Amino acid sequence: MKKLLITSIVFCLAFAKADFATAQSLRPVTGAEIIKKSIAFHDPNGNWSTFQGEFTLALDMPEKASRKSVITLDIPNEYFNLTTEQEETTSFREISSDTCKYTDETGEVTTTTTNSKECERTRMYRDYYSYLYGLPMKLHDPGTQIDPMVKNVTFKGKKYIMVQVTYDEAVGSDVWQFYFNPSTYALEVYQFFKGTDETTGEYILLDDIALIEGIKMPKNRAWYYNKDDGYLGTDRLLQD
């Protein structure tokens, strides 16, 4: 009798466990969970928060001279440097903790504080490069609102899992959509709109992977207008 009771209990526990597993598998996956999986793909060792590295970009644009930029990021020490070469002209922008430096149109170096109005454009470049090359890890930043609902969509002939992201008012008003490979969870496309008007903004197609300090970054980023698919240019990560 005791043996029969134990067998019954074991059977019930196994049945309950199977029911729980089934319920879990039927539960809709959330946007935050998809982003977590994508971060595991792009930054498997959690290197982004301590990133100290340098990468070189070439920007090709229609009917414009190619631009080469070297970006240095040292996140723990709050350091950023952007050195750009275009048509035999070299300029730089730099933030080192509370100090901001940049060259103006004449090549003269200006030194100011990081929070000053004069440093606004340099801060913009720092935020721009650290955001785009820090994706999807940057989607864990404060002020990020991840839509829990995900969509299975087809974009430009390919199937993706799409997650929509908005931001607190103090952070930004753009609406972003991120498109993930359904098998690997690699981030392959992102798109933004100015508010709810989907004819505004741009979409960016990501192609190939470059490994920078243990992080899988997009090797090529091609930019297009949402309104008419007009081509804007391509950023290429250069590696030796």
Phi and psi in degrees as a GROMACS rama.xvg file:
@    title "Ramachandran Plot"
@    xaxis  label "Phi"
@    yaxis  label "Psi"
@TYPE xy
-63.6031  -40.2039  LYS-2
-64.2938  -38.9034  LYS-3
-65.6027  -39.6432  LEU-4
-63.9615  -44.3508  LEU-5
-63.499  -41.3655  ILE-6
-61.697  -40.6921  THR-7
-65.0237  -40.9676  SER-8
-64.4102  -44.9141  ILE-9
-60.7391  -42.2339  VAL-10
-62.6646  -43.8543  PHE-11
-63.7271  -41.9925  CYS-12
-63.9157  -41.4199  LEU-13
-64.5481  -39.9447  ALA-14
-65.8528  -42.4257  PHE-15
-64.6785  -39.1283  ALA-16
-64.4992  -40.388  LYS-17
-65.4584  -40.346  ALA-18
-61.9618  -42.4622  ASP-19
-64.2708  -43.8237  PHE-20
-62.5181  -39.3583  ALA-21
-64.8737  -43.5049  THR-22
-62.4347  -40.0963  ALA-23
-64.2683  -40.4638  GLN-24
-69.9519  -26.6003  SER-25
-85.7175  -16.9743  LEU-26
-66.9464  131.289  ARG-27
-60.568  135.689  PRO-28
-72.3066  145.743  VAL-29
-99.6802  164.344  THR-30
-59.6436  -41.1487  GLY-31
-62.8717  -35.7962  ALA-32
-69.1146  -38.837  GLU-33
-63.5958  -43.6704  ILE-34
-64.4457  -38.5251  ILE-35
-60.8316  -42.2886  LYS-36
-64.8391  -38.5551  LYS-37
-67.3762  -39.8747  SER-38
-62.2286  -38.8525  ILE-39
-62.4008  -31.0677  ALA-40
-74.833  -48.8346  PHE-41
-79.9562  -31.9073  HIS-42
-136.386  65.3619  ASP-43
-62.3798  -24.4773  PRO-44
-103.252  8.46225  ASN-45
64.3908  41.314  GLY-46
-82.9497  -17.5859  ASN-47
-60.2205  -42.4268  TRP-48
-64.9068  -20.1417  SER-49
-116.889  23.3463  THR-50
-62.0867  128.656  PHE-51
-138.004  99.7479  GLN-52
-162.631  178.304  GLY-53
-138.477  140.333  GLU-54
-143.514  153.137  PHE-55
-114.471  133.362  THR-56
-118.88  145.491  LEU-57
-117.021  125.991  ALA-58
-106.046  118.792  LEU-59
-107.216  125.41  ASP-60
-128.873  147.564  MET-61
-59.0901  130.553  PRO-62
60.344  25.4461  GLU-63
-134.369  154.209  LYS-64
-67.9475  142.701  ALA-65
-62.6954  145.715  SER-66
-121.051  131.237  ARG-67
-109.363  130.182  LYS-68
-130.263  136.606  SER-69
-110.278  120.791  VAL-70
-109.668  126.947  ILE-71
-115.178  125.193  THR-72
-124.291  129.339  LEU-73
-130.677  88.5333  ASP-74
-63.2817  -45.8339  ILE-75
-59.6514  -33.0639  PRO-76
-101.548  12.0734  ASN-77
53.7389  46.3083  GLU-78
-115.48  137.021  TYR-79
-142.83  135.471  PHE-80
-139.697  132.504  ASN-81
-123.304  113.143  LEU-82
-113.157  123.019  THR-83
-120.757  137.785  THR-84
-121.259  126.271  GLU-85
-152.541  125.927  GLN-86
50.5042  49.6112  GLU-87
65.7115  15.1125  GLU-88
-113.431  131.622  THR-89
-114.491  133.562  THR-90
-137.38  163.947  SER-91
-146.535  157.267  PHE-92
-135.967  137.711  ARG-93
-145.589  137.213  GLU-94
-125.393  125.905  ILE-95
-128.707  96.0813  SER-96
56.8953  -110.07  SER-97
-93.2129  -0.182079  ASP-98
-107.547  135.586  THR-99
-125.022  132.241  CYS-100
-132.613  148.144  LYS-101
-161.578  159.642  TYR-102
-98.2374  139.17  THR-103
-91.3678  -169.879  ASP-104
-60.9694  -27.205  GLU-105
-89.7139  -5.36598  THR-106
92.1124  -1.45084  GLY-107
-75.5087  140.226  GLU-108
-87.139  128.09  VAL-109
-108.107  134.642  THR-110
-118.002  130.572  THR-111
-149.443  -170.304  THR-112
-94.5673  154.863  THR-113
-61.5809  -34.8294  THR-114
-87.5731  1.99913  ASN-115
-75.9041  160.164  SER-116
-63.2284  -34.3099  LYS-117
-63.356  -24.412  GLU-118
-92.1428  2.79026  CYS-119
-55.6643  -46.249  GLU-120
-67.8868  -37.0514  ARG-121
-65.5479  -41.4761  THR-122
-61.4143  -39.0528  ARG-123
-60.8846  -44.4141  MET-124
-65.2553  -40.9093  TYR-125
-58.8983  -48.4813  ARG-126
-65.9808  -37.8858  ASP-127
-61.9068  -53.0446  TYR-128
-71.3941  -38.5363  TYR-129
-69.849  -29.6244  SER-130
-71.9427  -55.9075  TYR-131
-67.0249  -37.2598  LEU-132
-90.8206  -3.80466  TYR-133
-100.31  4.61628  GLY-134
-77.1564  146.843  LEU-135
-86.646  3.15692  PRO-136
-60.0053  -33.1132  MET-137
-67.0986  -11.225  LYS-138
-75.9445  0.609029  LEU-139
-99.3284  4.23032  HIS-140
-67.8506  151.502  ASP-141
-57.4005  144.461  PRO-142
89.8105  -2.82161  GLY-143
-87.0958  128.319  THR-144
-111.862  106.253  GLN-145
-93.5873  121.707  ILE-146
-65.2056  125.338  ASP-147
-66.3843  -25.8049  PRO-148
-79.2393  129.78  MET-149
-110.52  158.027  VAL-150
-128.829  141.097  LYS-151
-91.8942  115.964  ASN-152
-131.159  164.132  VAL-153
-114.713  124.787  THR-154
-129.233  121.749  PHE-155
52.6338  40.4842  LYS-156
84.4137  1.08095  GLY-157
-119.666  148.871  LYS-158
-89.9284  137.719  LYS-159
-141.819  163.149  TYR-160
-97.6675  124.686  ILE-161
-109.99  133.262  MET-162
-122.554  130.547  VAL-163
-97.9871  140.286  GLN-164
-132.333  134.096  VAL-165
-122.626  177.047  THR-166
-132.993  153.767  TYR-167
-56.8039  151.584  ASP-168
-53.8482  -37.3947  GLU-169
-69.9739  -17.5313  ALA-170
-94.7531  -48.1292  VAL-171
174.85  161.072  GLY-172
-108.867  -4.97969  SER-173
-69.3021  149.249  ASP-174
-103.54  125.327  VAL-175
-111.534  143.515  TRP-176
-125.579  128.764  GLN-177
-114.578  133.059  PHE-178
-114.059  120.756  TYR-179
-112.891  142.373  PHE-180
-61.6593  125.814  ASN-181
-69.1862  -15.1102  PRO-182
-95.8902  -45.3728  SER-183
-103.231  -16.6973  THR-184
68.1594  16.0204  TYR-185
-64.1215  139.627  ALA-186
-77.2641  119.727  LEU-187
-118.818  -18.3976  GLU-188
-149.308  143.385  VAL-189
-137.904  159.899  TYR-190
-150.285  143.078  GLN-191
-136.569  151.236  PHE-192
-125.363  152.669  PHE-193
-85.4791  94.7657  LYS-194
73.7855  -136.628  GLY-195
-97.0553  -2.58131  THR-196
-80.9704  106.222  ASP-197
-80.088  3.05832  GLU-198
-90.3084  -6.56381  THR-199
-94.3112  171.324  THR-200
76.5409  -163.958  GLY-201
-142.934  163.908  GLU-202
-125.574  150.953  TYR-203
-129.016  121.517  ILE-204
-95.3282  126.912  LEU-205
-102.225  136.427  LEU-206
-138.449  131.956  ASP-207
69.2937  166.647  ASP-208
-127.867  137.289  ILE-209
-119.245  134.042  ALA-210
-93.315  112.121  LEU-211
-120.27  112.106  ILE-212
51.7664  41.8266  GLU-213
81.8628  1.78705  GLY-214
-109.31  133.666  ILE-215
-84.9708  103.677  LYS-216
-103.73  153.175  MET-217
-66.5757  130.573  PRO-218
-76.1241  -36.8028  LYS-219
-131.107  135.391  ASN-220
-127.35  114.027  ARG-221
-104.481  127.837  ALA-222
-104.172  137.856  TRP-223
-140.553  151.012  TYR-224
-73.3528  141.099  TYR-225
-67.0795  -36.8653  ASN-226
-66.8714  -33.7424  LYS-227
-145.085  13.1157  ASP-228
61.6373  20.2239  ASP-229
-63.1256  132.465  GLY-230
-80.5057  131.36  TYR-231
-103.932  -39.6207  LEU-232
160.579  175.217  GLY-233
-134.545  129.168  THR-234
-91.039  129.091  ASP-235
-120.266  125.774  ARG-236
-78.106  122.466  LEU-237
-96.3861  133.243  LEU-238
-132.186  148.067  GLN-239
